[in-house]
Amino acid sequence: MTHAPAALKTIDVAALAERIRSGERAALARAITFAESRRADHRATARALVQELLELTGKAIRVGVTGVPGVGKSTTIDALGSRLTAEGRKVAVLAVDPSSKRTGGSILGDKTRMARLAHDRNAYIRPSPSAGTLGGVAAKTRETMLLVEAAGFDVILVETVGIGQSEITVADMTDVFLVLMLPGAGDELQGIKKGVLEIADIIAVNKADGDGARRANDAAADYKAALRILNADSGAWTPEVLTISGRADLRLDTLWSRVEACRAARERSGEFSARRAKQQVRWMWDMVEARFRERLSEDPKLAERLPALEADVAKGDLAPTVAADEIAKVLGF
């Protein structure tokens, strides 16, 4: 009896969804692989799975975590996540790394940096795909977030590895945005731009143990002063600053209580549901734009015409606006 190659087998979406509902990790991993795949049939399967599981999503608390390299993100997430799983929570850690195309980030690297969570049955660590634009990585992370929620994870920590636009993207897909800072260094030295402070819900000055305690307290006072200026009208939640140590497991209970307080304040005001609704609609339009980009890259007529257009624009012989009109005509817009 011959068997069809695995790539040609029809995926039973309903059966796979049921395995995800039951918390089967292998099924979850397979579903996320479909979401991350560049194959059209895999992406279609991922979309069908998300739709099938949609009623089980949206209940987790989604927290974005950022900070410059060396600030202790992984150590803090490992300690905080372990504390939460010990309390009976199920924690998923998702990494958004638009730079991984250059640095070659790997699953092994993420798991060795979070040694406790990597061996915790109530935790799940998943890095971003190792290639792709920030928009593409973010789209896959959104799908992955819904899949892990459907599998029963009630806390999702989305770690942004890069500094820059990735912070805005992660803040736009989470409920609470946490920025980790180093003690004794201003935001210019840390590569943190003013815009990141403006979207922070909580600033936690890390490494506030031992000799770093005094410098952490001084830095916290500076950030509090900055937030008073930047967040005059912050809605239901006024951003807060605190000092922690992921390495020493210091005040992580306080940090999590403030995360929950932020979400609770937004739920009471109605801001939370409005925020989630906007995120969903924005995701839809992001996907529409992604489809157009795919059409641009795959259209054979455009591929034939594009080099000459780009050359003419680069030489200054053709205005970019005219070239854009030409591209639109080729695509039938």
BALOBA-1460 file (C-alpha; in Angstrom, 3 decimals):
// residues 333
<rec num="1" residu="m" x="0.000" y="0.000" z="0.000"/>
<rec num="2" residu="t" x="1.494" y="3.355" z="-1.001"/>
<rec num="3" residu="h" x="1.267" y="6.432" z="1.135"/>
<rec num="4" residu="a" x="1.082" y="10.025" z="-0.063"/>
<rec num="5" residu="p" x="4.107" y="12.144" z="0.834"/>
<rec num="6" residu="a" x="3.620" y="14.066" z="4.060"/>
<rec num="7" residu="a" x="3.638" y="17.385" z="2.189"/>
<rec num="8" residu="l" x="0.663" y="16.258" z="0.081"/>
<rec num="9" residu="k" x="-1.498" y="14.892" z="2.884"/>
<rec num="10" residu="t" x="-4.670" y="16.806" z="3.674"/>
<rec num="11" residu="i" x="-4.535" y="18.292" z="7.148"/>
<rec num="12" residu="d" x="-7.540" y="17.475" z="9.322"/>
<rec num="13" residu="v" x="-7.979" y="20.928" z="10.820"/>
<rec num="14" residu="a" x="-10.773" y="19.902" z="13.204"/>
<rec num="15" residu="a" x="-8.737" y="16.998" z="14.588"/>
<rec num="16" residu="l" x="-5.609" y="19.133" z="15.010"/>
<rec num="17" residu="a" x="-7.662" y="21.857" z="16.703"/>
<rec num="18" residu="e" x="-9.064" y="19.304" z="19.146"/>
<rec num="19" residu="r" x="-5.542" y="18.144" z="20.043"/>
<rec num="20" residu="i" x="-4.548" y="21.771" z="20.665"/>
<rec num="21" residu="r" x="-7.616" y="22.268" z="22.867"/>
<rec num="22" residu="s" x="-6.513" y="19.302" z="24.954"/>
<rec num="23" residu="g" x="-3.121" y="20.919" z="25.491"/>
<rec num="24" residu="e" x="-1.067" y="18.542" z="23.362"/>
<rec num="25" residu="r" x="2.290" y="20.276" z="22.914"/>
<rec num="26" residu="a" x="3.240" y="18.416" z="19.724"/>
<rec num="27" residu="a" x="0.009" y="19.565" z="18.072"/>
<rec num="28" residu="l" x="0.621" y="23.143" z="19.227"/>
<rec num="29" residu="a" x="4.166" y="23.082" z="17.854"/>
<rec num="30" residu="r" x="2.882" y="21.747" z="14.522"/>
<rec num="31" residu="a" x="0.233" y="24.464" z="14.304"/>
<rec num="32" residu="i" x="2.783" y="27.202" z="15.012"/>
<rec num="33" residu="t" x="5.063" y="25.742" z="12.342"/>
<rec num="34" residu="f" x="2.184" y="26.098" z="9.861"/>
<rec num="35" residu="a" x="1.749" y="29.745" z="10.928"/>
<rec num="36" residu="e" x="5.450" y="30.430" z="10.414"/>
<rec num="37" residu="s" x="5.692" y="28.631" z="7.065"/>
<rec num="38" residu="r" x="6.013" y="30.467" z="3.769"/>
<rec num="39" residu="r" x="3.994" y="27.805" z="1.967"/>
<rec num="40" residu="a" x="0.546" y="28.983" z="0.917"/>
<rec num="41" residu="d" x="-1.148" y="25.711" z="1.951"/>
<rec num="42" residu="h" x="0.479" y="25.831" z="5.388"/>
<rec num="43" residu="r" x="-0.581" y="29.427" z="5.907"/>
<rec num="44" residu="a" x="-4.121" y="28.531" z="4.860"/>
<rec num="45" residu="t" x="-4.130" y="25.704" z="7.411"/>
<rec num="46" residu="a" x="-2.926" y="28.092" z="10.121"/>
<rec num="47" residu="r" x="-5.709" y="30.552" z="9.298"/>
<rec num="48" residu="a" x="-8.296" y="27.775" z="9.406"/>
<rec num="49" residu="l" x="-6.962" y="26.604" z="12.773"/>
<rec num="50" residu="v" x="-7.126" y="30.098" z="14.254"/>
<rec num="51" residu="q" x="-10.725" y="30.465" z="13.073"/>
<rec num="52" residu="e" x="-11.606" y="27.030" z="14.485"/>
<rec num="53" residu="l" x="-10.078" y="27.932" z="17.858"/>
<rec num="54" residu="l" x="-11.112" y="31.587" z="17.974"/>
<rec num="55" residu="e" x="-13.675" y="31.147" z="20.750"/>
<rec num="56" residu="l" x="-10.921" y="29.908" z="23.074"/>
<rec num="57" residu="t" x="-8.679" y="32.935" z="22.521"/>
<rec num="58" residu="g" x="-8.513" y="36.363" z="24.098"/>
<rec num="59" residu="k" x="-8.608" y="35.294" z="27.741"/>
<rec num="60" residu="a" x="-4.875" y="35.393" z="28.513"/>
<rec num="61" residu="i" x="-3.042" y="38.436" z="29.810"/>
<rec num="62" residu="r" x="-0.589" y="39.567" z="27.140"/>
<rec num="63" residu="v" x="2.523" y="41.384" z="28.314"/>
<rec num="64" residu="g" x="5.183" y="42.941" z="26.080"/>
<rec num="65" residu="v" x="8.702" y="42.985" z="27.536"/>
<rec num="66" residu="t" x="11.545" y="45.051" z="26.089"/>
<rec num="67" residu="g" x="14.952" y="46.432" z="27.003"/>
<rec num="68" residu="v" x="18.412" y="46.763" z="25.529"/>
<rec num="69" residu="p" x="20.740" y="43.751" z="25.302"/>
<rec num="70" residu="g" x="22.295" y="43.119" z="28.712"/>
<rec num="71" residu="v" x="19.401" y="44.545" z="30.704"/>
<rec num="72" residu="g" x="18.418" y="41.063" z="31.886"/>
<rec num="73" residu="k" x="15.229" y="40.364" z="29.914"/>
<rec num="74" residu="s" x="15.727" y="36.611" z="29.719"/>
<rec num="75" residu="t" x="16.782" y="36.293" z="33.368"/>
<rec num="76" residu="t" x="13.798" y="38.347" z="34.493"/>
<rec num="77" residu="i" x="11.333" y="36.471" z="32.271"/>
<rec num="78" residu="d" x="12.742" y="33.144" z="33.487"/>
<rec num="79" residu="a" x="12.366" y="34.134" z="37.146"/>
<rec num="80" residu="l" x="8.970" y="35.814" z="36.733"/>
<rec num="81" residu="g" x="7.601" y="33.014" z="34.584"/>
<rec num="82" residu="s" x="8.770" y="30.368" z="37.062"/>
<rec num="83" residu="r" x="7.095" y="32.267" z="39.886"/>
<rec num="84" residu="l" x="3.834" y="32.351" z="37.902"/>
<rec num="85" residu="t" x="3.898" y="28.651" z="36.976"/>
<rec num="86" residu="a" x="4.519" y="27.832" z="40.650"/>
<rec num="87" residu="e" x="1.255" y="29.663" z="41.363"/>
<rec num="88" residu="g" x="-0.573" y="27.476" z="38.840"/>
<rec num="89" residu="r" x="-0.429" y="29.734" z="35.796"/>
<rec num="90" residu="k" x="0.536" y="28.504" z="32.328"/>
<rec num="91" residu="v" x="3.121" y="30.785" z="30.736"/>
<rec num="92" residu="a" x="4.063" y="31.133" z="27.060"/>
<rec num="93" residu="v" x="7.109" y="33.172" z="26.053"/>
<rec num="94" residu="l" x="7.188" y="34.438" z="22.463"/>
<rec num="95" residu="a" x="10.141" y="36.337" z="21.020"/>
<rec num="96" residu="v" x="9.860" y="38.983" z="18.327"/>
<rec num="97" residu="d" x="13.314" y="39.442" z="16.777"/>
<rec num="98" residu="p" x="13.372" y="41.277" z="13.445"/>
<rec num="99" residu="s" x="17.181" y="41.231" z="13.564"/>
<rec num="100" residu="s" x="17.382" y="37.427" z="13.713"/>
<rec num="101" residu="k" x="17.734" y="37.284" z="9.927"/>
<rec num="102" residu="r" x="21.184" y="38.758" z="10.471"/>
<rec num="103" residu="t" x="22.130" y="37.254" z="13.830"/>
<rec num="104" residu="g" x="20.777" y="33.749" z="13.305"/>
<rec num="105" residu="g" x="18.767" y="33.476" z="16.518"/>
<rec num="106" residu="s" x="17.847" y="29.921" z="17.474"/>
<rec num="107" residu="i" x="15.450" y="27.972" z="19.638"/>
<rec num="108" residu="l" x="18.409" y="26.592" z="21.566"/>
<rec num="109" residu="g" x="19.629" y="30.099" z="22.411"/>
<rec num="110" residu="d" x="16.245" y="31.162" z="23.773"/>
<rec num="111" residu="k" x="15.877" y="28.030" z="25.862"/>
<rec num="112" residu="t" x="19.355" y="28.073" z="27.377"/>
<rec num="113" residu="r" x="18.790" y="31.679" z="28.468"/>
<rec num="114" residu="m" x="15.583" y="30.615" z="30.268"/>
<rec num="115" residu="a" x="16.771" y="27.366" z="31.819"/>
<rec num="116" residu="r" x="14.001" y="26.978" z="34.404"/>
<rec num="117" residu="l" x="11.109" y="27.692" z="32.052"/>
<rec num="118" residu="a" x="12.634" y="25.468" z="29.356"/>
<rec num="119" residu="h" x="12.116" y="22.465" z="31.651"/>
<rec num="120" residu="d" x="8.791" y="23.604" z="33.107"/>
<rec num="121" residu="r" x="5.781" y="21.637" z="31.864"/>
<rec num="122" residu="n" x="3.574" y="24.668" z="32.475"/>
<rec num="123" residu="a" x="5.712" y="26.890" z="30.238"/>
<rec num="124" residu="y" x="6.235" y="27.110" z="26.490"/>
<rec num="125" residu="i" x="9.054" y="29.059" z="24.804"/>
<rec num="126" residu="r" x="8.862" y="29.932" z="21.122"/>
<rec num="127" residu="p" x="11.236" y="32.300" z="19.289"/>
<rec num="128" residu="s" x="10.315" y="34.226" z="16.172"/>
<rec num="129" residu="p" x="11.127" y="32.773" z="12.752"/>
<rec num="130" residu="s" x="14.778" y="33.172" z="11.802"/>
<rec num="131" residu="a" x="14.045" y="35.323" z="8.774"/>
<rec num="132" residu="g" x="11.580" y="37.911" z="7.545"/>
<rec num="133" residu="t" x="10.555" y="41.511" z="7.954"/>
<rec num="134" residu="l" x="9.285" y="42.908" z="11.224"/>
<rec num="135" residu="g" x="5.769" y="42.964" z="9.802"/>
<rec num="136" residu="g" x="6.000" y="39.313" z="8.827"/>
<rec num="137" residu="v" x="7.400" y="38.260" z="12.185"/>
<rec num="138" residu="a" x="4.711" y="40.242" z="13.998"/>
<rec num="139" residu="a" x="1.937" y="38.647" z="11.940"/>
<rec num="140" residu="k" x="3.214" y="35.187" z="12.821"/>
<rec num="141" residu="t" x="3.551" y="36.157" z="16.480"/>
<rec num="142" residu="r" x="-0.103" y="37.257" z="16.563"/>
<rec num="143" residu="e" x="-1.215" y="33.892" z="15.195"/>
<rec num="144" residu="t" x="1.081" y="32.062" z="17.599"/>
<rec num="145" residu="m" x="-0.361" y="34.086" z="20.472"/>
<rec num="146" residu="l" x="-3.885" y="32.935" z="19.631"/>
<rec num="147" residu="l" x="-2.774" y="29.319" z="19.235"/>
<rec num="148" residu="v" x="-1.073" y="29.183" z="22.643"/>
<rec num="149" residu="e" x="-4.123" y="30.821" z="24.231"/>
<rec num="150" residu="a" x="-6.313" y="28.112" z="22.722"/>
<rec num="151" residu="a" x="-3.924" y="25.517" z="24.176"/>
<rec num="152" residu="g" x="-4.640" y="26.852" z="27.667"/>
<rec num="153" residu="f" x="-1.783" y="29.272" z="28.341"/>
<rec num="154" residu="d" x="-3.150" y="32.162" z="30.385"/>
<rec num="155" residu="v" x="-0.045" y="34.367" z="30.542"/>
<rec num="156" residu="i" x="1.773" y="35.384" z="27.364"/>
<rec num="157" residu="l" x="5.084" y="37.234" z="27.601"/>
<rec num="158" residu="v" x="6.120" y="38.706" z="24.250"/>
<rec num="159" residu="e" x="9.810" y="39.570" z="24.345"/>
<rec num="160" residu="t" x="11.118" y="42.052" z="21.803"/>
<rec num="161" residu="v" x="14.807" y="41.527" z="21.130"/>
<rec num="162" residu="g" x="15.435" y="44.446" z="18.809"/>
<rec num="163" residu="i" x="15.408" y="48.109" z="19.751"/>
<rec num="164" residu="g" x="13.318" y="50.438" z="17.632"/>
<rec num="165" residu="q" x="10.150" y="49.824" z="15.647"/>
<rec num="166" residu="s" x="9.700" y="46.356" z="17.187"/>
<rec num="167" residu="e" x="8.726" y="47.995" z="20.502"/>
<rec num="168" residu="i" x="5.819" y="49.828" z="18.875"/>
<rec num="169" residu="t" x="4.724" y="46.615" z="17.173"/>
<rec num="170" residu="v" x="4.803" y="44.544" z="20.361"/>
<rec num="171" residu="a" x="3.054" y="47.244" z="22.395"/>
<rec num="172" residu="d" x="0.313" y="47.164" z="19.770"/>
<rec num="173" residu="m" x="-0.376" y="43.441" z="20.259"/>
<rec num="174" residu="t" x="-0.239" y="43.252" z="24.064"/>
<rec num="175" residu="d" x="-2.277" y="44.459" z="27.050"/>
<rec num="176" residu="v" x="0.584" y="45.776" z="29.179"/>
<rec num="177" residu="f" x="3.968" y="46.995" z="27.945"/>
<rec num="178" residu="l" x="6.915" y="46.556" z="30.309"/>
<rec num="179" residu="v" x="10.253" y="48.287" z="29.708"/>
<rec num="180" residu="l" x="13.304" y="47.041" z="31.611"/>
<rec num="181" residu="m" x="16.045" y="49.579" z="32.328"/>
<rec num="182" residu="l" x="19.585" y="49.395" z="33.669"/>
<rec num="183" residu="p" x="20.568" y="51.259" z="36.841"/>
<rec num="184" residu="g" x="22.937" y="54.183" z="36.547"/>
<rec num="185" residu="a" x="22.483" y="54.885" z="32.830"/>
<rec num="186" residu="g" x="20.323" y="57.431" z="31.058"/>
<rec num="187" residu="d" x="17.986" y="56.494" z="28.229"/>
<rec num="188" residu="e" x="20.408" y="57.900" z="25.635"/>
<rec num="189" residu="l" x="23.126" y="55.529" z="26.850"/>
<rec num="190" residu="q" x="20.750" y="52.574" z="26.777"/>
<rec num="191" residu="g" x="19.570" y="53.150" z="23.222"/>
<rec num="192" residu="i" x="16.020" y="53.704" z="24.464"/>
<rec num="193" residu="k" x="14.274" y="56.477" z="22.596"/>
<rec num="194" residu="k" x="11.757" y="58.876" z="24.020"/>
<rec num="195" residu="g" x="9.041" y="57.109" z="22.033"/>
<rec num="196" residu="v" x="9.548" y="53.894" z="24.002"/>
<rec num="197" residu="l" x="9.050" y="55.732" z="27.294"/>
<rec num="198" residu="e" x="5.864" y="57.214" z="25.881"/>
<rec num="199" residu="i" x="4.343" y="53.768" z="25.280"/>
<rec num="200" residu="a" x="5.610" y="52.148" z="28.497"/>
<rec num="201" residu="d" x="2.981" y="51.100" z="31.036"/>
<rec num="202" residu="i" x="5.572" y="49.994" z="33.576"/>
<rec num="203" residu="i" x="9.272" y="50.785" z="33.770"/>
<rec num="204" residu="a" x="11.252" y="48.338" z="35.891"/>
<rec num="205" residu="v" x="14.847" y="49.252" z="36.704"/>
<rec num="206" residu="n" x="16.549" y="45.870" z="36.835"/>
<rec num="207" residu="k" x="19.635" y="44.653" z="38.753"/>
<rec num="208" residu="a" x="18.529" y="46.609" z="41.822"/>
<rec num="209" residu="d" x="20.290" y="44.249" z="44.223"/>
<rec num="210" residu="g" x="23.584" y="44.566" z="46.091"/>
<rec num="211" residu="d" x="25.760" y="47.411" z="44.853"/>
<rec num="212" residu="g" x="23.226" y="48.279" z="42.175"/>
<rec num="213" residu="a" x="20.422" y="49.139" z="44.605"/>
<rec num="214" residu="r" x="21.318" y="52.804" z="45.128"/>
<rec num="215" residu="r" x="21.935" y="53.460" z="41.449"/>
<rec num="216" residu="a" x="18.662" y="51.716" z="40.594"/>
<rec num="217" residu="n" x="16.726" y="53.913" z="43.003"/>
<rec num="218" residu="d" x="18.340" y="57.040" z="41.523"/>
<rec num="219" residu="a" x="17.491" y="55.897" z="37.987"/>
<rec num="220" residu="a" x="13.908" y="55.127" z="39.039"/>
<rec num="221" residu="a" x="13.517" y="58.669" z="40.365"/>
<rec num="222" residu="d" x="14.744" y="60.059" z="37.041"/>
<rec num="223" residu="y" x="12.303" y="57.925" z="35.055"/>
<rec num="224" residu="k" x="9.411" y="58.921" z="37.306"/>
<rec num="225" residu="a" x="10.190" y="62.558" z="36.592"/>
<rec num="226" residu="a" x="10.360" y="61.869" z="32.849"/>
<rec num="227" residu="l" x="7.033" y="59.997" z="32.866"/>
<rec num="228" residu="r" x="5.277" y="62.876" z="34.618"/>
<rec num="229" residu="i" x="6.185" y="65.032" z="31.631"/>
<rec num="230" residu="l" x="5.571" y="62.481" z="28.879"/>
<rec num="231" residu="n" x="2.319" y="60.991" z="30.177"/>
<rec num="232" residu="a" x="0.228" y="63.948" z="31.304"/>
<rec num="233" residu="d" x="-2.927" y="62.272" z="29.982"/>
<rec num="234" residu="s" x="-2.468" y="58.505" z="30.098"/>
<rec num="235" residu="g" x="-6.078" y="57.326" z="30.271"/>
<rec num="236" residu="a" x="-7.162" y="54.678" z="32.764"/>
<rec num="237" residu="w" x="-3.611" y="53.795" z="33.814"/>
<rec num="238" residu="t" x="-0.810" y="56.078" z="34.902"/>
<rec num="239" residu="p" x="2.580" y="54.503" z="34.029"/>
<rec num="240" residu="e" x="4.605" y="53.397" z="37.019"/>
<rec num="241" residu="v" x="8.294" y="52.921" z="37.830"/>
<rec num="242" residu="l" x="9.716" y="50.321" z="40.206"/>
<rec num="243" residu="t" x="13.012" y="48.600" z="40.935"/>
<rec num="244" residu="i" x="13.525" y="44.850" z="40.635"/>
<rec num="245" residu="s" x="16.183" y="42.195" z="40.293"/>
<rec num="246" residu="g" x="15.462" y="39.253" z="38.037"/>
<rec num="247" residu="r" x="18.709" y="37.624" z="39.082"/>
<rec num="248" residu="a" x="17.926" y="37.882" z="42.815"/>
<rec num="249" residu="d" x="14.156" y="37.347" z="42.355"/>
<rec num="250" residu="l" x="13.604" y="40.671" z="44.062"/>
<rec num="251" residu="r" x="10.194" y="42.398" z="43.965"/>
<rec num="252" residu="l" x="8.981" y="40.320" z="41.028"/>
<rec num="253" residu="d" x="5.774" y="39.688" z="42.965"/>
<rec num="254" residu="t" x="5.256" y="43.458" z="43.109"/>
<rec num="255" residu="l" x="6.010" y="43.744" z="39.394"/>
<rec num="256" residu="w" x="3.357" y="41.167" z="38.511"/>
<rec num="257" residu="s" x="0.802" y="42.758" z="40.819"/>
<rec num="258" residu="r" x="1.273" y="46.051" z="38.956"/>
<rec num="259" residu="v" x="0.884" y="44.272" z="35.599"/>
<rec num="260" residu="e" x="-2.442" y="42.860" z="36.804"/>
<rec num="261" residu="a" x="-3.437" y="46.252" z="38.223"/>
<rec num="262" residu="c" x="-2.793" y="47.892" z="34.844"/>
<rec num="263" residu="r" x="-5.020" y="45.422" z="33.031"/>
<rec num="264" residu="a" x="-7.710" y="45.660" z="35.727"/>
<rec num="265" residu="a" x="-7.788" y="49.459" z="35.511"/>
<rec num="266" residu="r" x="-8.291" y="49.285" z="31.761"/>
<rec num="267" residu="e" x="-10.997" y="46.651" z="32.099"/>
<rec num="268" residu="r" x="-12.927" y="48.817" z="34.568"/>
<rec num="269" residu="s" x="-12.789" y="51.840" z="32.277"/>
<rec num="270" residu="g" x="-13.705" y="49.938" z="29.108"/>
<rec num="271" residu="e" x="-10.322" y="50.825" z="27.616"/>
<rec num="272" residu="f" x="-9.240" y="47.174" z="27.591"/>
<rec num="273" residu="s" x="-11.987" y="45.875" z="25.284"/>
<rec num="274" residu="a" x="-11.605" y="48.895" z="22.995"/>
<rec num="275" residu="r" x="-7.847" y="48.311" z="22.831"/>
<rec num="276" residu="r" x="-8.263" y="44.623" z="21.970"/>
<rec num="277" residu="a" x="-10.839" y="45.455" z="19.290"/>
<rec num="278" residu="k" x="-8.507" y="48.008" z="17.672"/>
<rec num="279" residu="q" x="-5.679" y="45.487" z="17.729"/>
<rec num="280" residu="q" x="-7.799" y="42.948" z="15.870"/>
<rec num="281" residu="v" x="-8.852" y="45.430" z="13.191"/>
<rec num="282" residu="r" x="-5.281" y="46.676" z="12.794"/>
<rec num="283" residu="w" x="-4.140" y="43.067" z="12.378"/>
<rec num="284" residu="m" x="-6.699" y="42.625" z="9.595"/>
<rec num="285" residu="w" x="-5.319" y="45.605" z="7.690"/>
<rec num="286" residu="d" x="-1.756" y="44.460" z="8.277"/>
<rec num="287" residu="m" x="-2.706" y="41.172" z="6.643"/>
<rec num="288" residu="v" x="-4.321" y="42.978" z="3.704"/>
<rec num="289" residu="e" x="-1.095" y="44.922" z="3.176"/>
<rec num="290" residu="a" x="0.884" y="41.684" z="3.417"/>
<rec num="291" residu="r" x="-1.271" y="40.140" z="0.683"/>
<rec num="292" residu="f" x="-0.547" y="43.122" z="-1.574"/>
<rec num="293" residu="r" x="3.182" y="42.780" z="-0.916"/>
<rec num="294" residu="e" x="2.977" y="39.104" z="-1.851"/>
<rec num="295" residu="r" x="1.148" y="40.019" z="-5.039"/>
<rec num="296" residu="l" x="3.880" y="42.530" z="-5.870"/>
<rec num="297" residu="s" x="6.630" y="39.973" z="-5.394"/>
<rec num="298" residu="e" x="4.888" y="37.168" z="-7.307"/>
<rec num="299" residu="d" x="3.382" y="38.937" z="-10.337"/>
<rec num="300" residu="p" x="5.335" y="37.829" z="-13.469"/>
<rec num="301" residu="k" x="4.417" y="40.916" z="-15.537"/>
<rec num="302" residu="l" x="5.611" y="43.206" z="-12.777"/>
<rec num="303" residu="a" x="8.827" y="41.206" z="-12.355"/>
<rec num="304" residu="e" x="9.523" y="41.825" z="-16.032"/>
<rec num="305" residu="r" x="8.783" y="45.557" z="-15.887"/>
<rec num="306" residu="l" x="10.164" y="46.423" z="-12.444"/>
<rec num="307" residu="p" x="13.965" y="46.479" z="-13.105"/>
<rec num="308" residu="a" x="13.585" y="49.133" z="-15.827"/>
<rec num="309" residu="l" x="11.269" y="51.227" z="-13.641"/>
<rec num="310" residu="e" x="13.633" y="51.061" z="-10.676"/>
<rec num="311" residu="a" x="16.591" y="51.978" z="-12.903"/>
<rec num="312" residu="d" x="14.761" y="54.978" z="-14.354"/>
<rec num="313" residu="v" x="13.736" y="56.197" z="-10.891"/>
<rec num="314" residu="a" x="17.294" y="55.722" z="-9.557"/>
<rec num="315" residu="k" x="18.739" y="57.742" z="-12.483"/>
<rec num="316" residu="g" x="16.230" y="60.507" z="-11.994"/>
<rec num="317" residu="d" x="14.648" y="59.967" z="-15.420"/>
<rec num="318" residu="l" x="11.276" y="58.978" z="-13.977"/>
<rec num="319" residu="a" x="9.379" y="60.458" z="-11.035"/>
<rec num="320" residu="p" x="8.589" y="57.920" z="-8.277"/>
<rec num="321" residu="t" x="4.921" y="58.921" z="-8.450"/>
<rec num="322" residu="v" x="4.784" y="58.108" z="-12.164"/>
<rec num="323" residu="a" x="6.576" y="54.809" z="-11.569"/>
<rec num="324" residu="a" x="4.043" y="53.955" z="-8.864"/>
<rec num="325" residu="d" x="1.241" y="54.594" z="-11.353"/>
<rec num="326" residu="e" x="2.950" y="52.260" z="-13.824"/>
<rec num="327" residu="i" x="3.184" y="49.514" z="-11.200"/>
<rec num="328" residu="a" x="-0.492" y="49.961" z="-10.320"/>
<rec num="329" residu="k" x="-1.431" y="49.647" z="-14.013"/>
<rec num="330" residu="v" x="0.570" y="46.446" z="-14.389"/>
<rec num="331" residu="l" x="-1.256" y="44.993" z="-11.364"/>
<rec num="332" residu="g" x="-4.615" y="46.110" z="-12.727"/>
<rec num="333" residu="f" x="-5.383" y="48.640" z="-9.970"/>
